[in-house]
Every structure is written in C-alpha cells, then in structure tokens.
Amino acid sequence: MGPPERDEELVRRFLLGDADAFERLVERHRQRVYNLCLRILGDPEDAADAAQDTFLSVLTKLRQFRGDAAFTTWMHRVTVNACHDLSRKRRRQPLLRLAGDQDLPEAELGPPVPDHAEEMAGTLDAVAALKAVPEEFRVALVLAELHDLAYEQIAKVLDVPIGTVKSRVHRGRVALARAMGSSTREPEAPFRASEEQP
C-alpha cells in the first residue's frame, strides 16, 4: 500500500467525475473542520451546522480551487467564512423576550437565590473563556495556537496582511488571558517558526 493520495490529487479526481474522491476529502478533514468551527463558534450544534455548511460550500466551489495555496489553507478559509456566515445569521434571529421580575406575580418569585458570580469569575474553562474573545481575534488565535498555522497561512485564510494577523493573535491572547481571570499583564507569546527574527 502506497502513501495516501494528496488532497490536490483527490480534488483533481473529483473534478474528473470520481465522487468517491470527495468522500475521502470529507473523511480526511471532517474532524479538523468541526474542531475549528467549535473553537470559533463555541457551541457544538452551531459547529456541526457550520461544518456541514463548509462541506456544502466546498462541494459547490471546488472548481474555484486553483492550487495557489495548499488545499488545507483553502479549506480553512471556507470554514472560517462558514462560521462568520452562521454567526451573522444567528445575530439576525430574534431573541425570545425573557420574563423579568416585574412580569411575574409576587407568589411566583420564590425565595431569593444567592449570587455566586464572584466565586465563579476565576473558574471559566478555556472553551468558555475563548467564547469571550472577540470573534476576529478568536479566529486568528485558534488558527495560530490550536491549528498551528504559520502567520503567512493565516493571512491567506483570512485575506488580511500578515501584520494584521500578528496583531489579532496578540490581542486574542490578551483577551483570552483576561477572560480566564489572569492579571491584565500581557501573556508571553511562544516563539513561532513563522515569525521573523529581528
């Protein structure tokens, strides 16, 4: 048994009419796409929806893949766009109005419930804290730190200059540290091979 086929070869085969080639691409990238969606959106159901939207987009746009960048870079870009689209769609949906205390009769209010918010402030887990990071910084941070993409690849995925990527990753780290209850001191950035040496 030889080495597995490269993504680009599977794309070529699919474009020539081999439907199995697309299934192999989906199998190969399904978990990575879902994980990226989950880290960007923070909700398993939204992540599953965005992952499905990603593969539908890939299916319809695969002829647009020119091979200028690696297939995984192109796939990351489609995934990020699917997450942005779903996020915008969710923001446009009307929210149900919750009954406030003034809407309930006195008898239904019940005994006062102690507020444990201060006790919980420092106990957010990383996933919940990541949801608190603004989306544009969270996407860059997830691609850099969790998917280990070089800044150059992230710049291609997000279609922004490399300086913008560096800024977003840095600001994402700061926001994540704050969300996790760390001091406001900026976190140390790990050395990345993609960064230029001074």
N, C-alpha and C positions, 0 to 999 in steps of 0.2 A: 504494500500500500504506500503510495507516494505522499508527498506533503499536501496539505489541504489547498484547495484552489483559492487563489487570491480573490478578494471582493470584486476587483475590477474585471476579472475573468467571468465571475458569476453574473455581473451586470451585462457583459457582452453576450453571454449565452442567453440571458433572459430577453434581451433586445432582439435576438435572433429567433425567439419563439419558445424557449425552454422554460416552462412555468415552474419546474422543479428548482431551477436556479434561484428564483425569487424566494421560494420557500426556504431554501438553505440560507439566504441572506437574512431572512426574518429570524430563523432559528439562531443564527450566529450572533445577531445583535439585539434580540428581544430583551434580554435581561439588562444589558447596558443601557438601552433606551429607556426602559422602565425606571431603572435606578436614577438616571439623570432627571427624568420627569418628576419622580418622587422628591428628589432633593430640591428641585426648583419650585415645585408647587406645594410640597409639604403634606399632601393628602393622598392616601392610597387610591381612592376612587378617581380623583382628578388625574392622578398619574397614569392609571390604566386607560382613561379616556384619551389623554394626550399621547400616550404610546400608540394607541390604536390610530389616532389621527396622524401620527408620524408615519406609520407604515402605509396608510392610505395615500398620504402625500408622496411618499417615496414611490409607490406604485404608479401614480399618475405623472410624476415628474422625473422618473428615472431617465428618460430620453434627454433631459436637460443636463444630466451629469456628464461633464466634459472631460473629467480626469485631470483637471489642472491641479487639484489638491487630492489628497487621499480620500477614499470613499468614506472612511470613518469621520473625517473632518466635515465632509458634505452632510453626512448623516447627523452629526451633532448640530449642524446649523438648522437642518429641517426639524430636529427635535426641539431645539430652543424656540424656533418660530411657532411650533405647535403649542408649546407651553404658553408663550405670550398670547397666542390667539385664544386659548382656553381661559387664561386669566382675564383677558379683556371681556370675554363673553360672560364670565361669572360676575364681573363688576357691573355689567349692564342689567343683570337679572334683578328684579325687585325683591327686596328682603321682606319677610313677614314681620309685621309690627308686633313686638312682644308687649304683653300687658304689663303696665307699670303698676306700682303700688297704688296709685290713685285710681286705677281702673277696677280694683278688687274691693269687695265689701270687707269691712273690718274683721268679720269672723273668719275669712279665708286667709288672712295674712299669716297666722300661725306665730309660734314663738320666734324671737329674734335668733338669727343664725350668726355665730361668731365669724368674723372675717379673718381668715388665715393667710391673706395675701402677702403680708410681710414675711411670714415664715417660709412661703414658697418662692419668694423672689430670687433666691440664690440657687434654687434646685432645678431650674429648667434643664432638660436634657438637650443634647446637641441638636437633635432634629427640631425640637420646638424653638430653640434659640435661632436656628438657621432660618426658620419662617419669619423671624422678627427682622432679619436683614433685608433692606430694600431690594426689590427684585433685580434691578440692573447690576447691583453689586453681588447679589447672591448667585446669579448665573455665572458671572466671571469667576467667583470664588469656587463654586462647585466644579467648574471645568478645570481650574488650576489645581486645586487641592485634592479633590476626590477622584477626578478622572485623569489627573496627572498630565494634562495637555500643556505643551510649551506655549509661552505667550504668543508666539507667531501663529500657532494653530488657532488659539482663541481669537486672535484678531481676525483671522479668516472666517471663523464660525460666526462671530458677531458683526463682521463687516465694519470694524472700527480700527483706528490706528493703534499701534502697539502701546503707545504711551497711555492711551485711554484704558487699555486692558490693565496695565500696571496700576493705574490709579484706582480702577474699580476693584481689583483684587485687594489692594491695600485698604481701601475704605471698607470693603466687605469684611476683612479680618478685624478691623477696629470695631465695626458694628456687631460682629459675632462675639467678640470679647465682652463688649458692653452687655449684650443680650444674655450672656452666660454669667453675668454678675461679677466679671473681673473688674479691676480698677480701670479707670479711664486711660491709663497708660497704654500706649500702642503696643501690640504684641510684636515679638520678634518675628521677622519673616524668615522662613527657612531658605537656604540657598537653593536656587533653581539653575539647572544647567543652561536653561534658555536665556538667562539674564546675562547681559554683557558685563564683563569685568571692567572696572574703572581704569 
